[in-house]
Amino acid sequence: MAQFEAEMNFSGPIAGRASVYVPDFSRSNMALEPHRLTFHDARPLRGELSLDRQGFALFEHRGPSEDPAWLADNEAAYTDSVAGLLRQITGASLVMAQGKGMLVRHAESARKAGAAGPSRWVHADYTRHYGEVWRDWMEAWHGLDLKRYPRFCIYQTWRCLTPPPCDNTLVFCDASTMDPASLIVFDAVVREPRDEPGNMFESQFSRWDPGQRWHYFSDLTPDELIVFKGHDSDCHRDAQPLHNSIDLPPMAGAAPRASVEARFFAFFD
């Protein structure tokens, strides 16, 4: 499909400080406002996409396994493999997997009780302030002097483990079409205690903006990896795309999506 239309949740007006409380969503302070959009296939644009402009790109990369159960039990083997690709494509001097950052997800139709499912609202996972906070947490966890690097980036990676066709995918907003005025900072509490590093941090919702241009990659295979930017300490290259999961139009034989995502810090001399 060159494009398709679907409804997606943006943020409506929120009274007070916005929040998402993962252990008990009833304690969240959010307002979902659905809008119908067009999603354009980015595969024909693959050679034009830039992590420093659109904020996302697609790469060939064979992981060590396509089995979700194996990946869940062998995080280091998977993240080491992806870190090698990131060093190659970015030229970073050091690439480290973010602690508390790898997730194997299943679409709702195949998810077991208590397992992580895909997000259902437009968001970005970092603010500029908390990009720096995460860097400081990484420095403390690993006992390294990471502030000595003049530039660092956070790269998020996403792989669809389900061969095409599947029922759900990840969609991205071209970061060059985003208006910062549409963003709403919220507190994300992913686990308790919230004062433990990595358990609570700032992320961002987005209001609906007709100027945004949204994309997906058609017919993703397990040998392809989407890389998108979560933070860049160089504000002139900080192209963090909004993203979300979306159900694809019904297709014969479409299987429930399984995917793996992992986040990395890249440091540049």
C-alpha positions, 0 to 999 in steps of 0.5 A: 500500500502506498498509503492508508488511513486510520484513526490515531489518538492525540492528546486533548486538553489536560488539566494540571501536570500530565502523567502516565502511570504504567502500574495502574493506568487509572491513575494517569492524567491524560486525555485522548483525542482521536483523529483520522490521518493518512499514513504514507509508505516510507519504503520508496523514500528509504534512500532520502531519510536522515536520522538528523532530519526526519529522525528515522530510517530503515536498515538491513540487519539480521539479529541473533534470533527471531524467537521472542522467547529467546530474545526476552532471555538473551538481552545482551546478545541482541543489544550487542548485535544492534550496538555494532550496527549503530556504531557502523551507521553513526560513526559513534565512538561508544554505543551502550544499551540503555538500562531498563530499555529492551522490550519484547512486545506482542500485539493485543490479539496475541498478548498474554496477561501482564505482558507489555503491549504497544502504546496507543497514543502519539508520543515521544519518549524523551525531553531535552532535559531528561535526555541529559538526566538519562545520560547521568543515570547511565554514567552512574550505573556504569561508573564511566565519565560520559560527560567527557564526550562533546556529543551524545545521542539516544537511538531507539530501535524497533524490529517486527519479528512477524513476517508480513503480513501482520496486523499492526506496525509502528508509525512515525511523524517526519520530525521536520514537519513537527511544531514544538508548540504541539508537544505536551510534557508528561511524567511517565512512571513505569514502575515503583519506587518512582525515586529510583533512577529510570523508574520515572522520567519525562516524555511528551504527548502531542496535540493534533497538528494537520501540518504533521506528515506521518509514515510507515514502512510496508511489509517489514521483515525480521531482517530489517531494523528501524532506527529513530532518534530519541535525543541529540545533545546537538540541538541543531540535529535533535530530530526526535520523531513522534511515533505510535503503534497502529493497526494495519488495514485487514489483510488475508492471513495477517498474523498478530505482531510481535516486535522487539525494541531496544534503546541505546546511547551513542557517544561521539568524540 
